[in-house]
Amino acid sequence: MNQNNNHGRKMIAPAIITIIIVLYIIFCVFTFSVGIMSTGIFLVAMIIGIALVGVAISMFLERMREIRSGEEDDLSKY
């Protein structure tokens, strides 16, 4: 039980950081896009923003798998 509770605490920081990064990316894309009237540039900005959000979520899910498996120190592999 204590081990599972410890994993839960270790998952809080990556979740908060991921939420902050995703909100920041969304804010930057919309702020950049507001002044642009060109649809093409707006679509490129949206695609780049969606890709960055996807990468952030992917890294978050990978970190969650590492924490659950007990592999917390990546440097121990080398």
C-alpha positions in Angstrom: 0.0 0.0 0.0 2.8 2.4 0.9 4.6 1.7 -2.4 1.4 2.5 -4.4 0.9 5.7 -2.4 4.5 6.7 -3.1 3.9 6.2 -6.8 0.9 8.5 -6.7 2.9 11.3 -5.1 5.6 10.9 -7.8 3.0 11.2 -10.5 1.7 14.6 -9.4 4.7 16.7 -10.5 4.9 15.4 -14.1 1.1 15.9 -14.4 1.3 19.5 -13.2 4.2 20.3 -15.5 2.5 18.7 -18.5 -0.7 20.7 -17.9 1.4 23.9 -17.6 3.3 23.2 -20.8 0.1 22.3 -22.7 -1.6 25.5 -21.6 1.5 27.6 -22.5 1.6 26.1 -26.0 -2.1 26.7 -26.5 -1.7 30.3 -25.3 1.3 30.9 -27.5 -0.3 29.5 -30.6 -3.5 31.5 -30.1 -1.6 34.7 -29.2 0.6 34.3 -32.3 -2.5 33.5 -34.5 -4.6 36.4 -33.4 -2.6 39.0 -35.3 -2.3 36.9 -38.4 -5.0 37.1 -41.0 -3.6 34.5 -43.4 -5.4 31.2 -43.1 -2.3 29.2 -44.3 -0.1 30.6 -41.5 -2.8 30.1 -39.0 -3.1 26.4 -40.0 0.6 25.9 -39.9 0.7 27.4 -36.4 -2.2 25.2 -35.3 -0.5 22.0 -36.7 2.8 22.8 -34.9 0.9 23.5 -31.7 -1.0 20.3 -31.9 2.2 18.4 -32.6 3.9 19.9 -29.6 0.9 19.1 -27.3 1.0 15.5 -28.7 4.7 15.2 -27.8 4.2 16.6 -24.3 1.3 14.2 -23.6 3.4 11.3 -25.1 6.3 12.1 -22.8 4.0 12.4 -19.8 2.5 8.9 -20.5 6.0 7.5 -20.9 7.0 9.0 -17.6 3.9 7.5 -15.9 4.9 4.0 -17.2 8.4 4.5 -15.9 7.1 5.5 -12.4 4.6 2.6 -12.3 7.3 0.0 -13.3 9.7 1.4 -10.6 12.2 2.5 -13.2 12.7 6.0 -11.7 16.3 6.6 -12.3 17.0 6.7 -16.0 20.8 7.0 -15.5 20.9 3.6 -13.7 20.6 2.0 -17.2 24.0 3.3 -18.2 
